[in-house]
Amino acid sequence: MLNIVSKYRAKPSHSYHEVETFDITASVEPNRSILCSNSSSTKLVYLCLCGMFLPLIWIALPVYSKHIYSGSSVTLQISDMLLLDANVSTTWCQGQTLKMNKNFNAYLMDRYPPLLPKAQNLSITHRFELDDDLKEYWGFYLLKDSEMTITSCSKFMGASVKLIKGKKSLTYCTYIDIESSEEDDENRRKRLTPAAKGNVTMTSSGFTQEVDPEENGAFEENDVDTEDNTDSVFEDDESNSDDISSTSSSEEAMLKCEGIIISQPLISEGNCSSNDSEPRHNAIRYTVKEDGYYYVVFSSGDEKGPNPMMVKFDFLKTVYNVTDAELVCANATECSFPFRFASNQKIVVSLAASDNFIDELEETFVMESVCQPRTPLYLAFGLTLPILVISFAFI
């Protein structure tokens, strides 16, 4: 009986096969951890981008647009024609209102306006006197390919003429000129000029303007064509050598200012102050390379008294073709134009020359351009902001 039991135990009735073991923890758990980690980081990124930054952008965009397109001021001179493109938006503004203290013409175009193939002629002659350390300038807005010829003279030596592009360049380069003159006087142990450093007094066709010398800006150099008779020729007159030395040093300093297109001394002409004469020796001819404001600045370094001067401007002005304007506002002091949403509409303004435009050259006119806010668009941003925040609260 014992033998039967032992045989039975020795020979089991079932057979087992060995298999390779595998680590369930090593193969399954890491993958599960990676999936969970990716899901959490993705949700965190979505929450930061959509739940925080997007609402901030949703608030900042209309506020920034309201500030940028609220309105602007545009300076115009007689015969100027320009495109109101900066600080004007057909998306954020449902219309634009223009106001000025002089009658003007405005045109609403359905696209960027083309140029007329034929330029317009304009000639201006002006006589004036300049005391020592004072400057007088004229500003013109000129379109690309316009041509200007500036012919000028002074009765005494020490005067100069400069062509400057841009408002900031006018401020910065003129300040350098005054500062250089003061340094020259110090080196020669002479008195300082009456203009104090920091506030340069300039006369602009009859009115005085305080210039802030801290303003600076980007400048551009342009090529300029001058006639052969524009060389620096000095003739004997009542000016002394110190005046010539002062002018030469000042001109040398001015050439370092990149905002200046050209700077040159004026050849004196004894009959420059005569009403029957015209300037003969000093001429500058320049072709405009880029739309913008161009300033012609005259100065005198004759310390003995007022220096009679004369200038003649001859323009071949490129102008816009506004014959296909959608709306026209003619000879008015206030105009309003409606805008289509996100369209390519443009506004062109012009200040036509009247019969007495010579007298009006001594005035500068400022146009106020005011945006009429597109209220439905601003409301859309305000009303959808809570919905935007709530929609990302359940991520």
C-alpha positions in Angstrom: 0.0 0.0 0.0 2.8 2.4 0.8 4.5 1.6 -2.5 1.4 2.5 -4.4 1.1 5.8 -2.7 4.7 6.8 -3.3 4.4 5.9 -7.0 1.4 8.0 -7.3 3.2 11.0 -5.7 6.2 10.6 -7.9 4.3 10.7 -11.1 2.0 13.6 -11.1 -1.0 13.5 -13.4 -0.4 17.1 -14.8 2.5 18.5 -16.7 3.8 22.1 -16.5 5.6 24.1 -19.1 8.0 26.8 -18.3 7.4 30.2 -19.8 9.5 33.4 -19.7 8.4 35.8 -17.0 7.8 39.5 -17.7 7.6 42.4 -15.4 4.2 43.9 -15.6 5.2 46.9 -13.6 8.1 47.7 -15.9 6.0 47.4 -19.1 2.7 48.9 -18.1 3.2 51.5 -15.4 5.7 53.7 -17.1 3.5 54.2 -20.2 0.6 55.0 -18.0 2.7 57.6 -16.1 3.8 59.2 -19.4 0.2 59.6 -20.6 -0.9 61.2 -17.4 2.0 63.6 -17.4 1.4 64.7 -21.0 -2.3 65.2 -20.3 -1.5 67.5 -17.3 1.1 69.6 -19.0 -1.1 70.1 -22.1 -4.0 71.3 -19.9 -1.6 73.6 -18.1 -0.5 75.2 -21.3 -4.0 75.5 -22.6 -5.0 77.2 -19.3 -2.2 79.7 -19.5 -2.6 80.5 -23.1 -6.4 80.5 -23.4 -7.4 81.2 -19.9 -5.0 84.1 -19.1 -3.2 85.5 -22.1 -6.0 85.4 -24.6 -8.4 87.4 -22.4 -5.6 89.9 -21.8 -5.1 90.3 -25.5 -8.9 90.6 -25.9 -8.8 93.6 -23.6 -5.6 95.2 -24.7 -6.4 95.1 -28.5 -9.4 97.5 -28.4 -7.8 99.7 -25.7 -4.7 100.1 -27.8 -6.6 100.7 -31.0 -8.7 103.3 -29.2 -5.6 105.1 -28.2 -3.8 104.9 -31.6 -6.8 105.8 -33.8 -8.4 108.4 -31.5 -7.1 111.3 -33.6 -4.1 113.1 -34.9 -2.9 116.6 -36.1 -1.6 117.3 -39.6 0.4 120.4 -40.5 -0.4 121.9 -43.9 1.0 124.7 -45.9 -0.5 126.5 -48.9 -0.6 124.2 -52.0 0.1 121.0 -50.0 -1.6 117.8 -51.0 -1.2 114.7 -48.9 -2.7 111.3 -48.0 -4.2 110.8 -44.5 -2.8 107.3 -44.0 -1.2 107.3 -40.5 -3.5 106.9 -37.5 -6.5 106.2 -39.8 -8.2 102.7 -39.7 -11.3 101.6 -41.6 -11.5 98.6 -39.2 -11.7 100.5 -35.9 -13.2 103.7 -37.3 -16.6 103.9 -38.9 -15.8 107.3 -40.2 -13.3 110.2 -40.0 -14.0 113.9 -39.2 -11.6 116.6 -40.4 -11.4 120.1 -39.0 -9.2 123.1 -39.7 -9.2 126.9 -39.3 -9.0 127.4 -43.0 -11.0 126.2 -46.0 -9.6 123.0 -47.5 -10.6 120.2 -49.9 -10.9 116.6 -49.0 -11.5 113.5 -51.1 -12.6 109.9 -50.2 -11.0 107.4 -52.5 -12.0 103.7 -52.7 -8.3 102.7 -52.9 -4.8 104.2 -52.9 -5.0 107.2 -55.2 -2.9 107.2 -58.4 -0.7 110.1 -59.4 -1.5 112.5 -62.2 1.0 112.1 -65.1 1.5 115.8 -65.4 3.1 117.9 -62.5 1.7 121.2 -61.4 3.8 124.4 -61.6 4.1 126.7 -58.6 6.4 129.7 -58.2 6.8 131.8 -55.0 9.0 134.8 -54.3 9.6 136.1 -50.8 11.8 139.0 -49.4 12.7 139.2 -45.7 15.4 140.2 -43.3 17.2 138.1 -40.7 19.1 139.3 -37.6 22.1 137.4 -36.2 21.3 134.0 -34.6 17.8 133.9 -36.0 16.5 131.4 -38.5 13.6 131.4 -40.9 12.2 128.4 -42.6 9.4 127.2 -44.9 8.0 123.7 -44.9 6.4 121.9 -47.8 4.8 118.5 -48.1 6.1 117.0 -51.4 5.2 113.7 -53.1 7.8 111.5 -54.7 9.2 112.7 -58.0 8.3 116.3 -57.3 11.0 118.8 -58.3 12.0 122.0 -56.4 14.4 124.7 -57.4 15.4 127.1 -54.6 17.1 130.4 -55.8 18.2 132.7 -53.0 20.5 135.6 -52.1 21.6 137.8 -49.2 22.9 141.3 -49.2 25.8 140.6 -46.8 28.1 137.7 -46.2 27.5 135.1 -43.5 24.1 133.8 -44.6 23.4 130.2 -45.5 20.6 128.0 -46.7 19.8 124.4 -45.8 17.4 121.8 -47.2 16.2 119.4 -44.5 13.9 116.4 -44.7 11.5 115.6 -41.8 10.2 117.4 -38.7 12.5 115.7 -36.3 15.5 116.4 -38.5 14.5 120.1 -38.6 14.5 120.2 -34.8 17.7 118.2 -34.2 19.9 119.7 -36.9 18.9 123.2 -36.1 19.9 122.7 -32.5 23.3 121.3 -33.6 23.8 124.5 -35.6 23.1 126.8 -32.7 25.2 124.7 -30.3 28.1 124.7 -32.7 27.9 128.5 -33.1 28.1 128.9 -29.3 31.1 126.6 -29.1 32.9 128.6 -31.8 32.3 131.9 -29.9 33.8 130.3 -26.8 36.9 129.2 -28.6 37.4 132.7 -30.0 36.8 134.1 -26.5 33.9 136.1 -27.7 30.4 136.5 -26.2 27.9 133.6 -26.4 25.0 133.9 -28.8 21.8 135.2 -27.2 20.0 131.8 -27.8 20.5 129.7 -24.7 21.4 126.0 -24.9 18.2 123.9 -24.6 15.8 126.4 -26.2 16.5 127.4 -29.7 14.4 130.3 -30.9 13.5 130.1 -34.6 11.3 132.2 -36.8 9.1 130.3 -39.2 7.7 132.7 -41.7 6.7 135.3 -39.2 6.1 133.3 -36.0 8.4 132.2 -33.2 8.6 128.5 -32.2 10.4 127.0 -29.2 12.3 123.9 -30.3 12.9 121.0 -28.0 16.5 119.8 -28.6 15.9 116.5 -26.8 13.9 115.2 -29.7 15.9 112.9 -32.0 14.9 110.6 -34.8 16.0 108.5 -37.7 17.5 110.3 -40.6 17.9 109.5 -44.3 20.5 110.7 -46.8 19.4 111.7 -50.3 21.2 112.6 -53.4 21.0 116.1 -54.6 21.8 117.8 -57.9 23.1 121.4 -57.7 23.9 123.8 -60.5 27.5 124.8 -61.2 27.0 128.3 -59.7 26.4 126.9 -56.2 30.1 126.7 -55.3 31.2 128.5 -52.2 32.4 131.9 -53.6 33.3 134.7 -51.1 33.2 138.3 -52.3 34.7 141.3 -50.5 32.1 143.2 -48.5 31.6 144.8 -45.1 31.8 141.5 -43.2 35.0 140.8 -41.3 37.0 137.6 -41.3 35.6 136.5 -37.9 32.1 136.3 -39.5 33.4 134.1 -42.3 35.3 131.9 -39.9 32.2 131.5 -37.8 30.0 130.6 -40.7 32.6 128.0 -42.0 32.8 126.3 -38.7 29.1 126.2 -38.3 28.6 124.8 -41.8 31.2 122.1 -41.0 29.3 121.0 -37.9 26.0 121.0 -39.7 27.4 118.6 -42.3 27.6 116.0 -39.5 23.8 116.0 -39.1 22.4 113.3 -41.3 19.0 115.0 -41.6 20.4 117.6 -43.9 20.1 117.0 -47.7 22.3 120.0 -48.6 23.8 123.0 -46.7 25.7 125.9 -48.4 26.6 129.5 -47.8 24.9 132.2 -49.8 26.9 134.4 -52.2 26.2 138.0 -51.3 24.5 140.3 -53.9 24.4 144.0 -53.3 21.0 144.4 -54.9 19.4 141.4 -53.2 17.0 143.7 -51.3 15.8 145.4 -54.5 12.2 144.7 -55.5 13.2 144.6 -59.2 15.9 142.0 -58.9 16.0 138.2 -58.6 18.6 135.9 -57.1 21.2 134.9 -59.6 24.1 133.0 -58.0 22.7 130.6 -55.4 20.5 127.8 -56.8 19.6 124.3 -55.5 17.6 121.8 -57.6 16.3 118.7 -55.9 14.2 115.8 -57.0 12.1 114.3 -54.2 12.9 110.6 -53.5 10.3 110.0 -50.9 6.9 111.5 -49.8 7.4 113.8 -46.7 7.9 117.2 -45.3 10.9 119.2 -46.6 12.1 122.4 -45.0 14.2 125.2 -46.4 16.1 127.0 -43.6 17.8 130.3 -43.9 20.2 131.7 -41.3 22.4 134.8 -41.0 25.7 135.2 -39.1 26.2 138.9 -39.7 26.4 140.5 -36.3 26.3 144.1 -37.6 22.6 144.2 -38.2 19.7 142.8 -40.2 20.7 141.0 -43.4 18.2 141.5 -46.3 17.5 138.3 -48.1 15.3 136.9 -50.9 14.2 133.5 -52.0 12.4 132.2 -55.0 10.7 128.7 -55.0 9.9 127.0 -58.3 8.0 123.7 -57.9 7.0 121.0 -60.3 4.7 119.2 -57.8 3.4 115.7 -58.2 -0.2 115.5 -57.2 -2.8 112.8 -56.7 -5.5 112.1 -59.3 -8.8 112.6 -57.4 -11.2 112.6 -60.3 -12.6 109.2 -59.3 -13.3 110.2 -55.6 -16.4 108.6 -54.0 -17.1 111.7 -51.9 -15.8 115.2 -52.2 -15.8 117.9 -49.5 -14.8 121.2 -51.2 -13.9 124.5 -49.7 -15.0 123.6 -46.2 -13.6 123.9 -42.6 -15.1 120.6 -41.4 -15.8 117.3 -43.3 -16.9 113.8 -42.3 -16.4 110.7 -44.3 -18.0 107.2 -43.6 -15.8 104.1 -43.9 -16.8 100.6 -45.0 -15.6 97.9 -42.6 -11.9 96.8 -43.3 -11.9 98.5 -46.7 -9.0 100.1 -48.6 -10.6 103.5 -48.6 -8.2 106.5 -48.3 -8.6 110.2 -47.6 -6.7 112.9 -49.6 -6.6 116.5 -48.4 -5.3 119.6 -50.1 -4.9 123.3 -49.3 -5.4 125.2 -52.5 -3.5 128.4 -53.2 -5.8 131.5 -53.2 -5.2 134.8 -54.8 -3.3 136.1 -51.8 -1.4 132.9 -51.1 1.9 134.9 -50.8 0.6 136.4 -47.5 -0.7 133.1 -46.4 2.8 131.5 -46.7 3.5 133.2 -43.4 0.9 131.0 -41.7 0.9 127.3 -40.7 -2.4 125.5 -40.7 -3.2 122.5 -38.5 -5.8 120.0 -39.4 -7.4 117.9 -36.7 -8.3 114.3 -37.9 -10.7 112.6 -35.5 -11.8 108.9 -35.7 -15.5 108.1 -35.2 -15.2 104.8 -33.3 -16.8 101.7 -34.7 -19.0 101.1 -31.7 -20.4 97.6 -32.7 -16.8 96.2 -32.9 -15.8 97.5 -29.5 -19.0 96.1 -28.0 -18.3 92.8 -29.6 -15.0 92.6 -27.8 -16.5 93.6 -24.5 -19.5 91.2 -24.6 -17.6 88.2 -25.8 -14.9 88.5 -23.1 -16.9 86.9 -20.3 -17.9 84.1 -22.6 -14.2 83.6 -23.6 -13.2 83.3 -19.9 -16.0 80.9 -19.0 -15.3 78.7 -22.0 -11.8 78.0 -20.8 -12.7 77.6 -17.1 -13.6 73.9 -17.5 -10.4 72.8 -19.2 
